Amino acid sequence: MLIYNVTINIDDSVHDQWLDWMKDKHVPNMLATGKFSHAKMVKVLVEEDMGGITYSIQYTTQDRTTLEAYYKEDADRLRAEAQKMFPNKFVAFRTELEVVSQQTP
């Protein structure tokens, strides 16, 4: 299992609008690709020198093949929507994580 992690720092001036858009549009559109089983959005509780508010959005996918299909078939379109909605108002970086172990009590 892999986690496709997108860390985003969003400008305060559009934060509320962006957060609603993420919850109501972007994350559902990511899940609608059929390539992710679920998504989790978390707020980073460290203040950045650059200002803004930082979030980590973690999309779980079954394997590298599925993630590569997302990159090929969906990533450009979905990233372009974010740029169109919030031009020059956020910085994003992406990380691929491999789940090594998962435990519950």
Secondary structure as UniProt FT lines:
FT   STRAND          2..10
FT   HELIX           12..14
FT   HELIX           15..21
FT   HELIX           22..26
FT   HELIX           27..32
FT   TURN            33..34
FT   STRAND          38..43
FT   TURN            49..50
FT   STRAND          53..61
FT   HELIX           64..70
FT   HELIX           71..75
FT   HELIX           76..85
FT   TURN            87..88
FT   STRAND          90..98
//
